[in-house]
Amino acid sequence: MTFDWQDLSALAVVAVAVVYLARLGLAAVSSRGGCGSGCGSCPSAASTHGKGEPLVRIGPPPQRKG
């Protein structure tokens, strides 16, 4: 089997994509802390712990007059 320039360039693109995805996966696995940790360490966690107006109220609908 012979390799011409198109085969080599396609293999190079695939190799670069594999290395890129491997680095993303490694960074996701080895990341420490952040909002995905579930410990409330991110700045947006303060607004989600019982403060502010709820998005959905659970209960009976308000009574209509008339």
N, C-alpha and C positions, 0 to 999 in steps of 0.2 A: 504494500500500500504506500502510495506516495502522498506527501503533504505539499500543497502549494501555498501561496501566500494567504489565500482566503481561509483555508483550514487553520493555519497558524494564528491568524488574526481572530478567528472565532474562538479558538481555544484560549487565547489570551484574554478575551472579553469574559469568557466563562470563569477563568481562573481569578480574575479581578473581582467578579461578582461573588464568588465563593469566599474569597478573603474578606470582602466587605461585610457579607452576611455573618461570617464567623466572628468578626470583631464586634458587630452589633449584638450578637447573641452572648458573647463573653462579657460585654459591658453590662448587659441586662442581668445576667446571672450574678456577677460579682459586685453589683452596685449595692451600696450600703445606705440605709436611711431613705429619706425622701417621702413623698406622699404615698407611695405604694407599701410602706412599711406597716401601716395600720396603728402606729403608736401615737399619732397626733403631733408629730414633730414638724409638719409643714405649716406655713403661715395661714393657709386657708382652713386648717382644722379648727381654729378658734371660732369661726363663724358657723360651724356645723354642730356644735355641742349644746343644743338647747337654747340658743340665742337667736333672736330675730323671729320673723313671721314664718310659719310653716307653709310649705308649698301647697299641701292638700290638707283640708280639714276633714276629719272623719267624724261623722255624726249625722243626725237627721237634717234634711234640708230646711231652710228657714220657712216659716209659715207665711203664706200670702194673705194679705188683707183684702177682703172684698168678695 
